[in-house]
Amino acid sequence: MTAPTHDPIRVAFVCVQNAGRSQMAAALAERERADRGLEGHVEILSGGTHPADAVHEGVVAAMADAGVDLSDRTPRELSTADLRSCDYAATMGCSTLDVDAVRDDVDVRDWGLPDPDGQPPERVREIRDEVAARVAALFDEVEAALDGAGD
């Protein structure tokens, strides 16, 4: 793709603690963005309403198995105002943000994924793989929207 001629599309991945699913989704989205050459075209946000102190150890391990290092990531807060600035938002099934307040302006999806915290490693990897599939499908839509914007 060439240099963007419009504001980047903003995509948010949201959960309560920002220590598991939303961290996986953001990291996988960053990889998807790079693989598709969409740097500068897509901005990725990740956060929670009550951030944990650290990303869950099992999530860090499962992502490392997939070649993604989350060891330096820190959960952060994401406000309704942050969410309102996005084009797309994916909640993981646990967000306490008032997504109905932004639904008219933001394409909100609730992925309803199970919490990986405390799950056995094979279950965390299954959740990671489901997150990866959903992120790839979302990026198919984002890429189509970007292609349509260039027409």
C-alpha positions in Angstrom: 0.0 0.0 0.0 1.0 3.6 -0.5 1.1 6.3 2.1 -2.3 6.8 3.7 -4.4 9.6 2.3 -6.8 9.5 5.2 -6.7 9.0 9.0 -5.7 5.5 10.0 -8.4 3.1 10.9 -8.4 2.6 14.7 -9.0 -0.8 16.1 -9.4 -1.5 19.9 -9.2 -4.8 21.7 -10.9 -4.5 25.1 -11.3 -6.6 28.3 -11.5 -5.9 32.0 -7.9 -6.6 33.0 -6.1 -6.2 29.7 -3.9 -9.1 30.8 -5.0 -12.0 28.5 -7.3 -12.0 25.5 -7.0 -8.3 24.6 -3.2 -8.5 24.9 -3.1 -11.5 22.6 -5.5 -9.8 20.1 -3.4 -6.6 20.0 -0.1 -8.4 19.5 -1.6 -10.7 16.8 -3.2 -7.6 15.2 0.2 -5.9 15.1 1.7 -8.9 13.4 -1.3 -9.0 10.9 -0.8 -5.3 10.2 2.9 -5.8 9.4 2.2 -8.9 7.3 -0.3 -7.0 5.2 1.8 -3.9 4.9 -0.8 -1.8 6.7 1.6 0.2 9.0 0.4 3.8 8.9 -3.1 2.6 7.8 -4.2 0.9 11.0 -3.7 2.0 14.6 -4.2 -0.6 17.3 -5.3 0.1 20.9 -5.6 -2.4 23.7 -6.8 -1.8 27.2 -9.1 -2.7 30.1 -11.4 -1.1 32.5 -9.5 -2.4 35.6 -6.0 -3.3 34.4 -4.1 -6.0 36.1 -0.5 -5.5 37.2 0.9 -7.8 34.5 0.0 -9.9 31.5 -0.9 -13.4 32.7 2.1 -15.8 32.6 0.2 -18.5 30.7 -0.7 -15.9 28.0 2.9 -14.8 27.7 4.0 -18.5 27.4 1.3 -19.3 24.8 2.2 -16.2 22.7 5.9 -17.1 22.9 5.0 -20.5 21.4 3.6 -18.5 18.5 6.7 -16.4 18.1 5.2 -13.3 19.9 6.9 -11.7 22.9 4.5 -10.2 25.4 7.0 -10.2 28.3 7.5 -6.4 28.2 3.7 -5.5 27.9 1.9 -3.8 30.7 -1.9 -3.8 31.0 -3.4 -0.3 30.6 -6.7 1.4 31.0 -8.9 2.2 28.1 -11.7 4.7 28.5 -15.0 5.2 26.8 -13.5 8.3 25.2 -10.6 6.1 23.8 -13.2 3.6 22.5 -15.2 6.4 20.9 -12.2 7.4 18.8 -12.1 4.0 17.2 -13.6 2.6 14.0 -13.7 -1.0 15.3 -13.7 -2.4 18.8 -13.6 -6.1 19.8 -14.5 -6.9 23.4 -13.5 -10.2 24.7 -16.7 -11.0 26.4 -15.9 -9.3 29.7 -15.6 -5.6 29.1 -17.3 -3.2 31.6 -17.1 -0.3 29.2 -20.4 1.1 28.1 -20.1 -0.1 24.5 -23.8 0.9 23.8 -22.7 4.5 24.3 -20.5 4.3 21.2 -22.2 1.7 19.1 -23.6 4.3 16.7 -20.1 5.5 15.9 -18.0 2.3 16.4 -18.3 -1.1 14.9 -18.4 -3.1 18.1 -18.1 -6.9 18.3 -18.2 -9.0 21.4 -16.1 -12.1 20.7 -17.2 -13.8 23.9 -13.9 -15.7 24.4 -13.1 -17.7 27.6 -10.7 -16.2 30.0 -7.3 -17.9 29.6 -6.1 -17.0 33.2 -5.5 -20.2 35.1 -6.3 -22.5 32.2 -3.9 -25.4 31.3 -1.4 -24.5 28.5 -3.2 -26.4 25.8 -6.4 -24.5 26.5 -4.6 -21.1 26.5 -3.1 -22.1 23.1 -6.7 -22.9 21.8 -7.9 -19.5 23.0 -4.9 -17.9 21.3 -5.6 -19.7 18.0 -9.3 -18.5 18.2 -8.1 -15.0 18.8 -5.8 -15.2 15.8 -8.6 -16.4 13.5 -10.9 -13.6 14.7 -8.1 -11.0 14.3 -7.4 -12.2 10.7 -11.1 -12.1 9.8 -11.3 -8.5 11.2 -8.3 -7.5 9.2 -9.9 -8.9 6.1 -12.7 -6.4 6.7 -10.3 -3.5 7.6 -8.3 -4.2 4.5 -11.4 -4.2 2.3 -12.5 -0.9 3.9 -9.1 0.6 3.2 -9.2 -0.7 -0.4 -12.7 0.8 -0.8 -11.5 4.2 0.6 -8.9 4.4 -2.2 -11.5 4.2 -4.9 
